[in-house]
Amino acid sequence: MRPYPSRPVAPPHPSRPAARPYPSGLRAARPYPDRPAARPHPGSRRAVAGLAAPAAALLLLLGAAWPAVAADGEPDRDFTIEDPRITESSGLAASRLHPGIYWTHNDSDDGPYVFAVDSRTGKTVATVTMRGVGEPRDVEGISIGPDGDIYVGDIGDNLDGTWNHVWIYRFPEPKTLRDTTVTATQYDVQYADGPRNAESLMVHPKTGRVYIASKNENGGGLYEGPGKLTTGSMNVFRRVGEVPWVTDGAFSPDGRSLALRSYFSARVYAFENGRLGESRAVAAPFQRQAESVTYTADGSALMFGSEGTRSGVVRVEVEGGGRPDGSGGTEDGQEQGKPAGNGSPGQGGSAGQEDDGKGSVGLGAVIIIGVGALWFALRRKRGKG
């Protein structure tokens, strides 16, 4: 520490001999016969060596729980969104025209922009600017219909009843991936039972009917739109089912399954004749701000995304194409998906969420177990000296 400018350095005391330097530069501690040896400091070399084994075990656990990022450049693998403009990715939709491409958008009032991200590189390969939709208010969902059109849901309402209507925008998926401006169709939407917050927009891949899942910590609802959306009049969505707290959802390519995710978990529901059926838990990854989900174009896996700069998208294989009953993901019932268990982390703890506890052990549990093992090892080391 440097002396203060106004404070002189004290001269040595005349009656006190100068300190003798120790050969090693450190003062050696004299052992006492009746005093046990000093216990190692938690940061000392001995303490670290004693914790090496449990630390290695924790790393092995985490390595088994966290999915590896593919380095072979194949599409539809784990990837990181590299575009610094995409800071709040709040929806995902797998392209129908361009393999390995995922459409996404920012949350809230970022503007009328939709981005095409290549899962091989994480790079944005096209930016679409929607024209004719005014100023988006709170964009929260994206989906692609059977006609190849992209639907964007300006459906957020964080105050649960501020807006008496919300909007859906629609435009054809571009055949060429380049920056472009498109004229989008705008639809006015109301809920039959009053305004509410929502973050999940799903277009059925066979019927083209649009569904919205409302978001509420006490449980939301699944809302069904009219058979065909129209301009110039209000499109009324009616409640047809009960759902947990949902931040995004997606239909499987065959339309027989509906995946819904929350911040900590995910479930796949059987879907038939416009209604929810049985469901099962899916091993959703633990993410910082879990906001999006979509099926891969072939239906063999779910892609889970999150908000944040350089946010990650994690692939999770789904058994039987995502069908709750394990039957195939294709229309003829043949299995399209791959067996589950790719090492992706399971859903994190309950935290008051909707999961029934039947899912696999999550990353949060693995971390807790690992930290507990380290803590107990440290306690034992301290006790043994």
Long-range contacts (C-beta under 8 A, 24 or more apart in sequence): 36-385, 37-385, 38-385, 39-381, 39-382, 39-385, 40-381, 42-378, 42-382, 47-378, 47-381, 50-377, 50-381, 51-374, 51-377, 51-378, 51-381, 53-377, 54-370, 54-373, 54-374, 54-377, 55-374, 57-370, 57-373, 58-370, 58-371, 58-373, 58-374, 61-366, 61-369, 61-370, 62-363, 62-366, 62-367, 62-370, 64-343, 65-343, 65-344, 65-345, 65-346, 65-363, 65-366, 66-343, 66-344, 66-345, 66-363, 67-285, 67-314, 67-315, 67-316, 67-342, 67-343, 67-344, 67-345, 68-343, 73-120, 73-121, 74-100, 74-120, 75-99, 75-100, 75-118, 75-119, 75-120, 76-100, 76-119, 76-296, 76-297, 76-301, 76-303, 76-315, 77-119, 77-120, 77-315, 78-312, 78-313, 78-314, 78-315, 79-117, 79-119, 79-120, 79-121, 79-122, 79-312, 79-313, 80-122, 80-310, 80-311, 80-312, 80-313, 81-117, 81-122, 81-124, 81-305, 81-310, 81-311, 81-312, 81-313, 82-121, 82-122, 82-123, 82-124, 82-310, 83-115, 83-117, 83-123, 83-124, 84-309, 85-113, 85-115, 85-124, 86-115, 86-117, 86-124, 86-311, 87-307, 87-308, 87-309, 88-291, 88-307, 88-308, 89-291, 89-292, 89-305, 89-306, 89-307, 89-311, 90-139, 90-140, 90-141, 90-199, 90-248, 90-291, 90-292, 90-307, 91-139, 91-140, 91-141, 91-142, 91-143, 91-152, 91-153, 91-201, 91-248, 91-291, 91-292, 92-142, 92-248, 92-250, 92-292, 92-293, 92-294, 92-303, 92-305, 92-313, 93-142, 93-143, 93-144, 93-150, 93-250, 93-294, 94-144, 94-294, 94-295, 94-296, 94-297, 94-303, 95-144, 95-173, 95-297, 96-144, 96-148, 96-173, 96-297, 97-148, 97-173, 97-174, 97-175, 98-177, 99-297, 101-125, 101-177, 102-294, 102-303, 102-313, 103-142, 103-144, 103-150, 103-173, 104-142, 104-292, 104-305, 105-139, 105-142, 105-152, 106-139, 107-138, 107-139, 107-140, 107-156, 107-291, 107-307, 108-138, 108-139, 108-156, 109-135, 109-136, 109-137, 109-138, 109-139, 110-136, 110-139, 111-135, 111-136, 112-136, 112-169, 112-184, 114-142, 114-150, 114-152, 116-174, 116-177, 119-303, 119-313, 125-177, 126-174, 126-177, 126-178, 126-179, 126-180, 127-179, 127-180, 128-171, 128-174, 128-179, 128-180, 128-181, 128-182, 129-179, 129-180, 129-181, 129-182, 130-169, 130-171, 130-181, 130-182, 130-183, 130-184, 131-181, 131-182, 131-183, 131-184, 132-183, 132-184, 132-185, 132-186, 133-167, 133-169, 133-184, 133-186, 134-186, 136-167, 136-169, 137-163, 137-166, 137-167, 140-198, 140-199, 140-200, 140-201, 141-198, 141-199, 141-200, 141-201, 141-202, 141-212, 141-248, 142-201, 143-201, 143-202, 143-203, 143-210, 143-250, 143-251, 144-173, 144-203, 144-205, 145-203, 145-204, 145-205, 145-208, 146-203, 146-204, 146-205, 146-206, 146-207, 146-208, 147-208, 148-172, 148-173, 149-173, 151-201, 151-203, 151-210, 152-184, 152-201, 153-198, 153-200, 153-201, 153-212, 155-189, 155-198, 155-199, 155-201, 155-212, 156-197, 156-198, 156-199, 157-195, 157-196, 157-197, 157-198, 158-197, 159-197, 160-195, 160-196, 160-197, 160-216, 161-194, 161-195, 161-196, 162-195, 163-195, 164-190, 164-195, 165-189, 165-190, 165-195, 165-234, 166-190, 166-198, 168-201, 168-210, 168-229, 168-235, 170-229, 185-231, 186-231, 187-229, 187-230, 187-231, 187-235, 188-233, 188-234, 188-235, 189-225, 189-234, 189-235, 189-236, 189-237, 190-234, 190-235, 190-236, 190-237, 191-223, 191-236, 191-237, 191-238, 191-239, 192-236, 192-237, 192-238, 192-239, 193-221, 193-239, 196-220, 196-221, 198-223, 199-246, 199-247, 199-248, 199-291, 200-246, 200-247, 200-248, 200-249, 200-260, 201-249, 202-249, 202-250, 202-251, 202-258, 203-251, 204-251, 204-255, 205-251, 205-252, 205-253, 205-254, 205-255, 206-254, 206-255, 207-255, 207-274, 209-274, 210-237, 211-249, 211-258, 212-237, 213-243, 213-246, 213-249, 213-260, 214-243, 214-246, 215-245, 215-246, 215-247, 216-245, 217-245, 217-352, 218-245, 219-243, 219-244, 219-245, 219-354, 220-244, 220-245, 220-246, 222-276, 224-274, 240-274, 240-275, 241-275, 241-276, 243-276, 244-353, 244-354, 244-355, 245-353, 245-354, 247-290, 247-291, 247-292, 248-291, 248-292, 248-293, 249-293, 250-293, 250-294, 250-295, 250-302, 251-295, 252-295, 252-299, 252-321, 252-322, 252-323, 252-329, 253-295, 253-297, 253-298, 253-299, 253-329, 254-299, 254-321, 254-329, 254-330, 254-331, 256-323, 256-329, 257-321, 257-322, 257-323, 257-324, 257-329, 259-293, 259-295, 259-302, 259-322, 260-293, 261-290, 261-292, 261-293, 261-304, 262-290, 262-353, 262-354, 263-289, 263-290, 263-351, 263-353, 264-290, 264-347, 264-348, 264-349, 264-350, 264-351, 264-353, 264-355, 264-362, 265-347, 265-348, 265-353, 265-354, 265-355, 265-359, 266-293, 266-302, 266-304, 266-347, 267-354, 267-355, 268-318, 268-322, 268-323, 268-324, 269-324, 270-323, 270-324, 270-325, 277-324, 278-324, 278-325, 279-324, 280-324, 280-358, 281-347, 281-355, 281-356, 281-358, 281-359, 281-360, 282-316, 282-318, 282-322, 282-347, 282-359, 283-316, 283-340, 283-344, 283-345, 283-346, 283-347, 283-359, 283-360, 283-362, 284-316, 284-346, 284-347, 285-314, 285-316, 285-344, 285-345, 285-363, 286-345, 286-347, 286-348, 286-362, 286-363, 286-364, 287-312, 287-314, 295-322, 298-336, 299-329, 299-330, 299-336, 299-337, 300-329, 300-336, 300-337, 300-338, 301-337, 301-338, 314-344, 315-342, 315-344, 316-340, 316-342, 316-344, 317-341, 317-342, 317-344
